[in-house]
Amino acid sequence: MSLDNAALTIFGDSISGNCLKVKFTADLLGLPYDWVEISVLAKETRTAEFLGLNPAGQVPVVRLADSSVLAQSNAIILHLAEGSNLIPASAYDRALMYQWLFWEQYSHEPAIAVLRFQRLYLQTPDSEIAPALIEKSEKALTLMQNHLAAREYFAGDALTLADIALVAYTRFAHDAKLDLARWPAVKAWVRRIENDLNIEHAGG
Ligand SMILES: N[C@@H](CCC(=O)N[C@@H](CS)C(=O)NCC(=O)O)C(=O)O
């Protein structure tokens, strides 16, 4: 793990949606950064050096120009995007963006990211996957489908941090064996946001 003097250093694992949302935000805003790869699977979040950086033992973490450190993906993207058009000027739309950011962390990521991790990385057999985890994932996608049926973006009528946070794991739904064909508005929105972010389609 290198600690140099770049204005922004992102410590992240490239297989993690939480980390990729920080990368997507920095890239879109044109912020230069150093990326330090930290492998969760190799337990690099458990070393004494990393725990010194983030005692919670999780990525993403960023080190800012003044050497201060910030964890929690949504706190990081909010900080990076401060003053940009990724945060709506309208107070209501801004609150809607927060609504979806909080929902993402409580009801979406703990279902879809965990299901993806179990199925893709731990190769957990279907018989050992908790049905409640699948139900929670499907419920989250259905809520998104209903919201997106008549809208192009989650908060207001333009791309915001809510879309970036939510697309991070939704675009990997197929890794969790969730077929987005069942949620067509979500599928179309994923392509729209990948296009807005100028990133490759994740597949599925
Ligand atoms: N709520 C946190 C979740 C961070 C998180 O779960 N990070 C995972 C990778 S996606 C991690 O570092 N896991 C390592 C571990 O728990 O040992 C965020 O949004 O940043």
PDBQT file of the ligand as one rigid body, heavy atoms in Angstrom, charges set to zero:
ROOT
HETATM    1  N1  LIG A 301     -21.158   1.078   3.719  1.00  0.00    +0.000 N 
HETATM    2  C1  LIG A 301     -19.805   0.945   3.253  1.00  0.00    +0.000 C 
HETATM    3  C2  LIG A 301     -19.598  -0.509   2.882  1.00  0.00    +0.000 C 
HETATM    4  C3  LIG A 301     -18.150  -0.786   2.566  1.00  0.00    +0.000 C 
HETATM    5  C4  LIG A 301     -17.924  -2.256   2.347  1.00  0.00    +0.000 C 
HETATM    6  O1  LIG A 301     -18.765  -3.133   2.642  1.00  0.00    +0.000 OA
HETATM    7  N2  LIG A 301     -16.753  -2.548   1.815  1.00  0.00    +0.000 N 
HETATM    8  C5  LIG A 301     -16.401  -3.914   1.538  1.00  0.00    +0.000 C 
HETATM    9  C6  LIG A 301     -16.062  -4.056   0.061  1.00  0.00    +0.000 C 
HETATM   10  S1  LIG A 301     -17.492  -3.659  -0.922  1.00  0.00    +0.000 SA
HETATM   11  C7  LIG A 301     -15.162  -4.252   2.325  1.00  0.00    +0.000 C 
HETATM   12  O2  LIG A 301     -14.244  -3.479   2.397  1.00  0.00    +0.000 OA
HETATM   13  N3  LIG A 301     -15.141  -5.431   2.940  1.00  0.00    +0.000 N 
HETATM   14  C8  LIG A 301     -13.984  -5.878   3.628  1.00  0.00    +0.000 C 
HETATM   15  C9  LIG A 301     -14.284  -6.449   4.932  1.00  0.00    +0.000 C 
HETATM   16  O3  LIG A 301     -15.390  -6.204   5.456  1.00  0.00    +0.000 OA
HETATM   17  O4  LIG A 301     -13.408  -7.138   5.441  1.00  0.00    +0.000 OA
HETATM   18  C10 LIG A 301     -19.552   1.852   2.066  1.00  0.00    +0.000 C 
HETATM   19  O5  LIG A 301     -20.512   2.215   1.380  1.00  0.00    +0.000 OA
HETATM   20  O6  LIG A 301     -18.408   2.261   1.832  1.00  0.00    +0.000 OA
ENDROOT
TORSDOF 0
